[in-house]
Amino acid sequence: MTRISYNMHMFLHTCKKKGFTLVELLVTTSIFVFITALLLTKYGNFNQSVLLTNLAYDIALTIRTAQTYGLSVQKSTGSATQFKYAYGVHFDGNNQSFIFFTDSDPDNGNKIYTNNDVKISTYNIKRGAKILGFCTSDSCGNAPENIDSVDISFLRPNPDAQICVDGTCGQSYLKIIVQAIDDSTRNIVIRRTGQVSVE
């Protein structure tokens, strides 16, 4: 074999080894598709988790705002001179919204939202999340009790939360369970002492 034919043979031999075979391309593409699908699935779950956590903190912050208004000198929108009104948050059978309100008749002592009270704002829950239910016991886990309405209110000078369930006040503990479309849950816990926390 001459030197030229040897070099040509080596050149052709080297050229054949460059590039990918069809099997290698299929395997690489399959791995890429699998990893992409896995990441998209995990991102969707992560996104739902973030949205649910945000909802739980929004509810907790609304309750905390009612507490701040009730204990400070925030005046009612219905009166220019009175600072004696209770502020609260009302939840009813509608699991897609809740109401931030001022109790316009604090002298009757009910601390429950009625149509006569001043509705400061209504918060609508979006993106498929919802209020799953309520518990009045720490041992209930994530299984809600059969509760139709809940009112949590605050009135000066008492920093304690007035927790009313189905029109009856005096509860010392309340858990609000919120749920995302992927069935994951978060809990907002309110204690009579005024402590509000997200679990």
C-alpha positions as CSV (number, residue, x, y, z in Angstrom):
1,M,0.0,0.0,0.0
2,T,1.4,3.3,-1.0
3,R,1.7,6.3,1.2
4,I,-1.0,8.2,-0.6
5,S,-3.5,5.3,-0.5
6,Y,-2.7,4.8,3.1
7,N,-3.4,8.4,3.9
8,M,-6.6,8.3,1.9
9,H,-7.6,5.1,3.7
10,M,-7.0,6.8,7.1
11,F,-8.8,9.9,6.0
12,L,-11.9,7.9,5.0
13,H,-11.7,5.8,8.2
14,T,-11.5,9.0,10.3
15,C,-14.5,10.6,8.4
16,K,-16.7,7.6,9.1
17,K,-16.2,8.0,12.9
18,K,-17.4,11.6,13.0
19,G,-21.0,12.4,13.7
20,F,-23.8,10.5,15.4
21,T,-25.6,7.4,14.5
22,L,-29.3,7.2,14.2
23,V,-29.5,5.2,17.5
24,E,-27.4,7.8,19.3
25,L,-29.7,10.6,18.1
26,L,-32.8,8.8,19.1
27,V,-31.5,8.0,22.6
28,T,-30.3,11.7,23.1
29,T,-33.7,13.0,21.9
30,S,-35.6,10.6,24.2
31,I,-33.6,11.7,27.2
32,F,-34.1,15.4,26.3
33,V,-37.9,14.9,25.9
34,F,-38.1,12.9,29.2
35,I,-36.2,15.6,31.2
36,T,-38.3,18.4,29.6
37,A,-41.6,16.6,30.5
38,L,-40.3,16.0,34.1
39,L,-39.4,19.7,34.5
40,L,-42.7,20.9,33.1
41,T,-44.6,18.7,35.5
42,K,-42.5,19.8,38.5
43,Y,-42.9,23.4,37.5
44,G,-46.7,23.1,37.4
45,N,-46.7,21.6,40.9
46,F,-44.3,24.3,42.1
47,N,-46.5,27.0,40.5
48,Q,-49.6,25.6,42.3
49,S,-47.7,25.5,45.6
50,V,-46.6,29.1,45.3
51,L,-50.2,30.3,44.4
52,L,-51.7,28.4,47.3
53,T,-49.1,29.8,49.7
54,N,-49.8,33.3,48.4
55,L,-53.6,32.7,49.0
56,A,-53.0,31.5,52.5
57,Y,-50.9,34.5,53.3
58,D,-53.4,36.9,51.7
59,I,-56.1,35.5,54.0
60,A,-53.9,35.7,57.0
61,L,-52.9,39.3,56.1
62,T,-56.5,40.3,55.7
63,I,-57.3,39.0,59.2
64,R,-54.2,40.8,60.5
65,T,-55.4,44.0,58.8
66,A,-58.8,43.7,60.5
67,Q,-56.9,43.2,63.8
68,T,-54.8,46.3,63.2
69,Y,-57.8,48.4,62.2
70,G,-59.9,47.1,65.2
71,L,-57.1,47.9,67.7
72,S,-55.9,51.1,66.3
73,V,-57.8,54.3,65.6
74,Q,-58.9,53.5,62.1
75,K,-62.3,55.1,61.7
76,S,-65.2,53.5,60.0
77,T,-66.1,54.6,56.5
78,G,-69.7,55.0,57.8
79,S,-68.8,57.6,60.4
80,A,-66.5,60.5,60.5
81,T,-66.1,60.7,64.2
82,Q,-66.5,57.2,65.6
83,F,-63.6,54.9,66.3
84,K,-65.6,52.2,68.3
85,Y,-66.4,49.8,65.4
86,A,-65.2,46.3,65.2
87,Y,-63.4,45.2,62.1
88,G,-63.5,41.6,60.8
89,V,-63.4,39.1,58.1
90,H,-66.4,37.1,57.0
91,F,-66.4,33.7,55.3
92,D,-69.6,32.0,54.2
93,G,-70.7,29.1,52.0
94,N,-69.0,30.7,49.0
95,N,-65.6,29.1,48.9
96,Q,-64.4,31.5,46.2
97,S,-64.5,34.8,48.2
98,F,-64.4,36.4,51.7
99,I,-65.4,39.8,53.0
100,F,-63.4,42.4,55.0
101,F,-66.1,44.4,56.9
102,T,-66.8,47.0,59.6
103,D,-69.4,46.0,62.2
104,S,-71.7,49.0,62.0
105,D,-73.6,48.2,65.2
106,P,-71.0,47.3,67.9
107,D,-73.4,47.9,70.7
108,N,-75.4,44.7,70.1
109,G,-72.1,42.8,70.5
110,N,-72.7,40.2,67.8
111,K,-69.4,40.9,65.8
112,I,-71.0,39.0,62.9
113,Y,-71.3,40.3,59.4
114,T,-74.8,41.3,58.3
115,N,-76.2,43.2,55.3
116,N,-76.3,46.3,57.5
117,D,-72.6,46.3,58.1
118,V,-70.1,48.2,56.0
119,K,-68.4,46.0,53.4
120,I,-64.8,47.4,53.0
121,S,-63.8,45.0,50.3
122,T,-64.6,41.6,48.9
123,Y,-61.7,39.3,48.0
124,N,-62.2,36.9,45.1
125,I,-60.1,33.7,45.0
126,K,-58.9,32.9,41.5
127,R,-56.8,30.3,39.6
128,G,-58.7,27.3,40.7
129,A,-57.9,27.6,44.4
130,K,-60.7,27.6,47.0
131,I,-61.5,27.6,50.7
132,L,-62.0,23.9,51.4
133,G,-63.5,24.4,54.9
134,F,-63.0,25.2,58.5
135,C,-62.1,23.3,61.8
136,T,-62.5,24.4,65.4
137,S,-60.2,21.8,66.7
138,D,-56.5,21.2,66.2
139,S,-57.0,17.5,65.9
140,C,-59.2,17.7,62.8
141,G,-56.2,17.6,60.4
142,N,-57.3,18.6,56.9
143,A,-60.9,17.2,57.2
144,P,-63.2,20.2,57.4
145,E,-66.1,20.3,59.8
146,N,-69.7,21.1,58.6
147,I,-69.5,24.8,59.1
148,D,-71.5,27.3,57.0
149,S,-70.2,30.7,58.1
150,V,-67.3,32.1,60.1
151,D,-66.7,35.6,61.4
152,I,-63.4,36.8,62.9
153,S,-63.5,40.3,64.4
154,F,-61.5,42.6,66.6
155,L,-62.7,45.6,68.8
156,R,-60.7,48.0,70.9
157,P,-59.3,47.7,73.5
158,N,-59.4,43.9,73.6
159,P,-56.7,42.4,71.3
160,D,-58.4,39.0,71.4
161,A,-60.0,37.6,68.3
162,Q,-63.8,37.2,68.4
163,I,-64.3,33.9,66.5
164,C,-67.9,33.2,65.6
165,V,-68.9,30.0,63.9
166,D,-72.4,29.7,62.4
167,G,-73.6,32.7,64.5
168,T,-72.2,31.4,67.8
169,C,-69.2,33.3,69.2
170,G,-66.6,32.2,71.7
171,Q,-64.5,29.7,69.8
172,S,-60.8,29.7,71.0
173,Y,-59.4,28.1,67.8
174,L,-60.1,28.2,64.1
175,K,-58.3,26.5,61.2
176,I,-59.1,27.7,57.6
177,I,-58.2,25.1,55.0
178,V,-57.4,26.3,51.5
179,Q,-56.9,24.0,48.6
180,A,-55.3,24.3,45.1
181,I,-56.4,22.5,42.0
182,D,-53.8,19.8,42.5
183,D,-55.5,19.0,45.9
184,S,-52.6,20.3,48.0
185,T,-53.6,22.3,51.0
186,R,-52.4,25.1,53.4
187,N,-53.9,26.0,56.7
188,I,-54.4,29.4,58.3
189,V,-54.8,29.1,62.1
190,I,-56.4,31.8,64.3
191,R,-56.3,31.6,68.0
192,R,-58.4,33.6,70.5
193,T,-55.3,35.4,71.7
194,G,-55.1,37.1,68.3
195,Q,-52.3,35.0,66.9
196,V,-52.6,34.3,63.1
197,S,-50.3,31.8,61.4
198,V,-50.0,29.9,58.2
199,E,-49.1,26.2,58.3
